[in-house]
Amino acid sequence: MNVHSLKQTYLQYKEHHPLEMNDLLDFAKNHYLSGEITLKDYQALLKELENSGASLPNELHLSTYRMKKLQSK
């Protein structure tokens, strides 16, 4: 999944366009937590969205670090 397809999915679910990149970030996080997107897709989306100006709350930065650490084992 890429940001374009995430935006299309967001539009289908919410019936309006995201107001900012953080809206998409929250949407991606919820879809990852509900098992609708894979960890690999979530990480790629996270990177792309952060590069576009979205930002994670501090506690999510820590959990993302833990995900990467677990993956490397």
Secondary structure, 3 states (H helix, E strand, C coil): CCHHHHHHHHHHHHCCCCCCHHHHHHHHHHHHHCCCCCHHHHHHHHHHHHHCCCCCCHHHHHHHHHHHHHHCC
